[in-house]
């Protein structure tokens, strides 16, 4: 049955990719943003004003909503205040969703296992939302492979711009990157998936270290294999400044991303049948990202 669905973070990368598939499934889709008049949404998608940091702006956006997608993160906050902003936004949204009678919230966070402030904040947001709306689904994913993903932009920029690099130890950490197409397909399916689990872990077909990911990216992009030297002295803070200088990712955003790279991100519990049954491999996901970027 068609449902009324609200997508927060609709002008972000994942949120923007999710709008059209939801509308194509026959749902009534609202895209929430602070300035809906300045955004260009797909046909059939209604722009609605709202800001999770302003509690009184949420009631109209959530009125009559059956399912809400919470795709808001504040990692670019200054002075390390992103965790507090995420906490406050989740509290505001969860409380307003409960009042509006929202039955299901779908939240995109990270795979378990890390202890960085960034990953701990993601866990806290999921807990807060579930306290207000018991039907919350915590979708967990490692690095999303797509042309607009900040983590992927960071990795690809390092490979493209540096034929040789000195890297910290996280270069050997294993992870299970997942294609943006698989993330969007899973998220959209969860709008009306019957009896979903409270947690859905997403990963691609391959488990690789970041070094291996760089090697594969160089091959797909037609670049020479990069010389990578690992050293133990690069702290996350130093690494984030380095990333900020070499890539388009700003240092304030790079720091929480880099802090999370030391944790192994591998799917422990595959999702139920019907969700991400045939995930793409890393090389296929990179080719798709480069094709779209071109």
VMD Tcl script that draws the C-alpha trace (Angstrom):
set ca {
  {0.00 0.00 0.00}
  {1.27 3.51 -0.75}
  {2.60 5.29 2.32}
  {3.50 8.84 3.19}
  {7.26 8.96 3.62}
  {9.50 11.74 4.91}
  {13.17 11.82 3.94}
  {15.41 14.03 6.08}
  {18.82 14.94 4.72}
  {17.14 15.06 1.31}
  {19.79 17.36 -0.17}
  {22.60 15.06 1.01}
  {24.10 12.32 -1.09}
  {22.20 9.25 0.14}
  {18.98 11.16 0.75}
  {19.02 12.64 -2.72}
  {19.58 9.22 -4.28}
  {16.71 7.71 -2.28}
  {13.90 10.08 -3.33}
  {13.21 8.78 -6.84}
  {13.19 5.04 -5.96}
  {10.70 5.68 -3.16}
  {8.42 7.65 -5.48}
  {8.71 4.94 -8.14}
  {7.44 2.40 -5.58}
  {4.21 4.41 -5.44}
  {4.77 6.18 -2.12}
  {3.94 9.81 -1.34}
  {7.39 11.25 -0.70}
  {8.29 14.42 1.19}
  {11.84 15.77 1.07}
  {12.70 17.77 4.17}
  {15.22 20.59 3.95}
  {15.75 23.98 5.53}
  {15.12 25.71 2.18}
  {12.84 23.56 0.00}
  {12.34 26.37 -2.51}
  {16.02 26.25 -3.44}
  {16.09 22.51 -4.11}
  {15.25 20.62 -7.29}
  {13.50 17.37 -6.37}
  {12.31 14.60 -8.74}
  {8.76 14.66 -10.10}
  {6.24 13.49 -7.54}
  {8.40 14.50 -4.56}
  {7.13 17.31 -2.31}
  {9.64 19.64 -0.71}
  {8.83 20.53 2.89}
  {10.59 22.88 5.28}
  {12.10 21.48 8.46}
  {15.28 21.43 10.54}
  {16.05 18.77 13.15}
  {17.84 21.41 15.21}
  {14.60 23.42 15.41}
  {12.03 21.25 17.19}
  {9.09 23.51 16.37}
  {9.76 23.15 12.63}
  {9.10 19.39 12.54}
  {5.40 18.96 13.27}
  {4.18 20.06 9.82}
  {6.82 17.97 8.00}
  {5.83 14.86 10.01}
  {2.07 15.34 9.86}
  {0.48 12.15 8.47}
  {3.85 10.44 7.88}
  {3.99 6.64 8.11}
  {7.74 6.12 7.60}
  {10.58 8.58 8.17}
  {14.16 8.26 6.94}
  {16.67 9.89 9.26}
  {19.76 10.67 7.17}
  {21.16 13.61 9.12}
  {24.73 13.77 10.44}
  {26.70 16.72 11.80}
  {30.27 15.51 11.37}
  {31.39 18.85 9.98}
  {30.57 20.63 13.26}
  {33.34 22.85 14.56}
  {35.34 22.29 17.74}
  {34.25 18.66 17.99}
  {30.63 19.57 18.73}
  {29.11 17.26 16.10}
  {28.16 14.62 18.70}
  {26.15 17.12 20.72}
  {24.43 18.41 17.60}
  {23.56 14.88 16.50}
  {22.24 14.09 19.98}
  {20.01 17.15 20.03}
  {18.76 16.60 16.48}
  {17.86 12.98 17.20}
  {16.03 13.94 20.39}
  {14.03 16.62 18.59}
  {13.15 14.36 15.68}
  {12.37 11.28 17.74}
  {10.06 13.20 20.04}
  {8.25 14.88 17.13}
  {7.93 11.57 15.24}
  {6.37 9.90 18.28}
  {3.89 12.74 18.67}
  {2.99 12.53 14.96}
  {2.35 8.79 15.21}
  {5.19 7.72 12.88}
  {5.36 3.93 12.90}
  {8.82 3.38 11.45}
  {12.11 5.31 11.31}
  {14.90 4.07 9.06}
  {18.32 5.32 10.15}
  {21.62 4.85 8.33}
  {24.63 4.39 10.61}
  {27.91 2.46 10.62}
  {28.78 -1.19 11.12}
  {29.55 -2.17 14.74}
  {33.04 -2.56 16.11}
  {34.56 0.91 16.20}
  {35.19 3.10 19.22}
  {35.75 6.50 17.59}
  {33.66 9.50 18.63}
  {32.10 9.54 15.19}
  {30.93 5.90 15.37}
  {29.87 6.25 19.01}
  {27.70 9.21 18.01}
  {26.04 7.14 15.29}
  {25.23 4.45 17.88}
  {23.79 7.04 20.24}
  {21.54 8.51 17.54}
  {20.13 5.06 16.78}
  {19.39 4.46 20.47}
  {17.67 7.83 20.87}
  {15.43 7.32 17.84}
  {14.46 3.81 19.00}
  {13.55 5.09 22.45}
  {10.94 7.35 20.90}
  {9.80 5.12 18.00}
  {10.21 1.40 18.77}
  {9.83 0.60 15.07}
  {13.20 2.19 14.31}
  {15.45 0.20 11.94}
  {19.18 0.79 12.30}
  {20.75 0.17 8.89}
  {24.51 -0.26 9.29}
  {27.04 0.12 6.49}
  {30.77 0.59 6.08}
  {32.16 2.91 3.39}
  {29.56 3.75 0.77}
  {31.05 3.62 -2.73}
  {29.61 6.38 -4.86}
  {30.71 9.62 -6.48}
  {29.16 11.74 -3.71}
  {30.29 9.76 -0.67}
  {32.75 11.76 1.46}
  {34.71 8.63 2.46}
  {35.00 7.49 -1.14}
  {35.99 10.98 -2.32}
  {38.70 10.99 0.34}
  {40.09 7.61 -0.75}
  {39.89 8.27 -4.48}
  {41.49 11.73 -4.16}
  {44.45 10.31 -2.26}
  {45.05 7.73 -4.97}
  {44.65 10.17 -7.85}
  {46.84 12.92 -6.40}
  {49.62 10.97 -4.69}
  {51.75 8.47 -6.65}
  {53.48 7.73 -3.33}
  {52.19 8.25 0.19}
  {53.13 7.70 3.82}
  {50.10 6.37 5.66}
  {49.09 5.42 9.21}
  {48.41 1.86 10.29}
  {44.70 2.03 9.42}
  {45.72 1.36 5.83}
  {45.74 -2.37 6.72}
  {42.29 -2.37 8.40}
  {39.75 -4.65 6.76}
  {36.40 -3.27 5.68}
  {33.40 -4.31 3.56}
  {32.53 -1.35 1.31}
  {29.07 -1.27 -0.24}
  {27.85 0.32 -3.49}
  {25.49 3.28 -3.26}
  {23.04 1.39 -5.50}
  {22.83 -1.45 -2.96}
  {22.40 0.98 -0.05}
  {19.58 2.82 -1.81}
  {17.86 -0.40 -2.90}
  {17.90 -1.70 0.68}
  {16.73 1.57 2.21}
  {13.84 1.89 -0.24}
  {12.79 -1.73 0.32}
  {12.58 -1.09 4.07}
  {9.75 1.39 3.58}
  {7.28 -1.50 3.38}
  {9.36 -4.58 4.24}
  {7.27 -6.92 6.36}
  {8.53 -7.62 9.89}
  {12.01 -6.09 9.45}
  {14.65 -6.70 12.12}
  {15.70 -3.74 14.30}
  {19.17 -3.89 12.74}
  {20.23 -4.49 9.13}
  {23.94 -4.82 8.31}
  {25.00 -3.99 4.77}
  {28.21 -4.86 2.99}
  {29.44 -5.45 -0.52}
  {30.63 -8.74 -1.99}
  {34.29 -8.11 -1.04}
  {36.20 -7.67 2.23}
  {39.39 -5.67 1.63}
  {41.95 -3.57 3.46}
  {42.16 0.12 2.62}
  {45.48 -0.60 0.90}
  {43.77 -3.17 -1.33}
  {40.98 -0.70 -2.05}
  {43.54 1.87 -3.18}
  {45.20 -0.69 -5.44}
  {41.87 -1.63 -7.04}
  {40.88 2.01 -7.49}
  {44.21 2.77 -9.21}
  {43.67 -0.15 -11.60}
  {40.10 0.84 -12.47}
  {41.08 4.50 -12.93}
  {43.97 3.55 -15.23}
  {46.67 4.73 -12.81}
  {49.96 3.13 -11.85}
  {49.98 1.16 -8.63}
  {50.71 3.60 -5.81}
  {53.72 3.29 -3.49}
  {52.35 3.11 0.06}
  {54.58 3.19 3.14}
  {53.00 2.57 6.53}
  {54.30 4.36 9.64}
  {53.05 4.18 13.26}
  {53.36 7.88 14.14}
  {50.53 9.52 12.19}
  {47.77 10.35 14.70}
  {44.18 10.85 13.50}
  {44.60 14.59 13.98}
  {47.75 14.73 11.83}
  {46.15 12.41 9.28}
  {43.04 14.59 9.02}
  {45.15 17.71 8.35}
  {47.02 15.77 5.68}
  {43.75 14.61 4.12}
  {42.38 18.16 4.26}
  {45.38 19.44 2.33}
  {45.45 16.71 -0.32}
  {41.74 16.04 -0.92}
  {38.54 18.13 -1.35}
  {37.32 16.87 2.05}
  {37.65 19.62 4.66}
  {39.77 18.89 7.73}
  {36.79 19.26 10.11}
  {34.96 16.49 8.23}
  {38.09 14.41 7.60}
  {38.94 14.09 11.31}
  {35.89 12.02 12.39}
  {36.13 9.99 9.18}
  {39.82 9.19 9.74}
  {39.22 8.33 13.41}
  {36.77 5.66 12.29}
  {39.17 4.02 9.84}
  {41.02 2.10 12.53}
  {38.01 -0.10 13.24}
  {37.33 -3.24 11.24}
  {34.01 -2.81 9.43}
  {32.76 -6.25 8.37}
  {29.20 -7.60 8.31}
  {28.65 -9.98 11.23}
  {24.98 -10.78 10.64}
  {23.75 -10.76 7.02}
  {20.36 -9.15 6.39}
  {17.24 -11.30 5.94}
  {16.36 -12.64 2.46}
  {15.02 -9.92 0.23}
  {17.48 -7.29 1.44}
  {20.82 -6.88 -0.37}
  {20.73 -10.46 -1.65}
  {23.32 -9.93 -4.44}
  {25.62 -7.06 -3.46}
  {28.09 -5.62 -5.95}
  {31.80 -6.17 -5.60}
  {34.19 -3.30 -4.90}
  {35.58 -3.08 -8.43}
  {32.10 -2.97 -9.96}
  {31.04 -0.30 -7.48}
  {34.11 1.83 -8.30}
  {33.45 1.55 -12.05}
  {29.87 2.68 -11.51}
  {31.03 5.63 -9.40}
  {33.58 6.73 -11.99}
  {31.03 6.40 -14.81}
  {28.56 8.62 -12.95}
  {31.27 11.14 -12.08}
  {32.16 11.40 -15.77}
}
mol new
graphics top color blue
foreach p $ca { graphics top sphere $p radius 0.5 }
foreach p [lrange $ca 0 end-1] q [lrange $ca 1 end] { graphics top cylinder $p $q radius 0.2 }
display resetview
